[in-house]
Amino acid sequence: MQIVVMRNETYCILTSFAVLEQTPGFPGIDIPGIDIVSLARGYGCDAARVEDIDAIKKAAIEAWKKQKPTVLEIPISAQVSPLI
């Protein structure tokens, strides 16, 4: 089993709602510093932080060969897209 976590260090959907509702500075939206790889390993999973397409492909292929869950953390843009 593979689990992919897209990491942008913010809760973008809530940020989008805050922009839409004109409520900037809403608390609890920015969530930097969460170490997804360490958390996954703490739960007994294999885990890796992968950043480029070749590393993602290689890690995904290797994960399917394993008998335990693998978490792949992939950084993505923190840019907030408008809802409307």
C-alpha positions as CSV (number, residue, x, y, z in Angstrom):
1,M,0.0,0.0,0.0
2,Q,1.2,3.5,-0.8
3,I,0.1,6.7,0.8
4,V,1.1,10.0,-0.9
5,V,1.1,13.1,1.3
6,M,1.4,16.3,-0.7
7,R,3.2,18.8,1.6
8,N,2.7,22.5,1.2
9,E,2.9,23.5,4.9
10,T,-0.5,25.2,4.9
11,Y,-4.1,24.3,4.9
12,C,-4.8,25.8,1.5
13,I,-8.6,25.2,1.3
14,L,-9.1,27.1,4.5
15,T,-6.8,29.8,3.3
16,S,-8.9,30.0,0.1
17,F,-12.1,30.3,2.2
18,A,-10.5,33.0,4.3
19,V,-9.7,35.0,1.2
20,L,-13.2,34.5,-0.2
21,E,-14.8,35.5,3.1
22,Q,-12.3,38.5,3.5
23,T,-11.0,37.2,6.8
24,P,-7.2,37.3,6.4
25,G,-4.9,36.1,9.2
26,F,-7.2,33.2,10.3
27,P,-5.3,31.2,12.9
28,G,-4.2,27.6,12.5
29,I,-3.9,27.7,8.7
30,D,-0.1,27.6,8.5
31,I,1.2,24.3,9.6
32,P,5.0,24.3,8.9
33,G,7.5,21.9,10.3
34,I,5.4,18.7,10.4
35,D,7.8,15.8,9.8
36,I,5.5,13.4,7.9
37,V,8.3,10.9,7.3
38,S,9.2,10.6,11.0
39,L,5.5,10.3,11.9
40,A,4.9,7.6,9.3
41,R,8.0,5.7,10.6
42,G,6.7,6.0,14.1
43,Y,3.6,4.2,13.0
44,G,5.6,1.4,11.5
45,C,5.5,2.5,7.9
46,D,8.4,2.9,5.5
47,A,8.6,6.5,4.4
48,A,10.5,8.8,2.2
49,R,10.5,12.5,1.2
50,V,10.8,12.7,-2.6
51,E,11.1,15.8,-4.6
52,D,11.7,15.2,-8.3
53,I,9.8,13.0,-10.7
54,D,12.5,10.4,-11.1
55,A,12.7,9.9,-7.3
56,I,8.9,9.7,-7.1
57,K,8.8,7.1,-9.8
58,K,11.5,5.0,-8.2
59,A,10.0,5.3,-4.7
60,A,6.6,4.3,-6.0
61,I,7.9,1.2,-7.8
62,E,9.8,0.1,-4.7
63,A,6.8,0.7,-2.4
64,W,4.6,-1.7,-4.4
65,K,7.2,-4.5,-3.7
66,K,6.9,-4.1,0.1
67,Q,4.7,-5.9,2.5
68,K,4.0,-2.9,4.7
69,P,2.6,0.6,4.0
70,T,4.9,3.2,2.5
71,V,4.3,6.9,2.9
72,L,5.7,9.2,0.2
73,E,5.9,12.9,1.1
74,I,6.0,15.1,-1.9
75,P,6.4,18.9,-1.7
76,I,3.9,21.0,-3.7
77,S,3.3,24.7,-4.2
78,A,1.8,26.6,-1.3
79,Q,0.2,29.0,-3.7
80,V,-3.5,29.6,-2.8
81,S,-5.9,29.2,-5.7
82,P,-9.1,31.2,-5.7
83,L,-12.3,29.3,-5.1
84,I,-14.3,31.5,-7.5
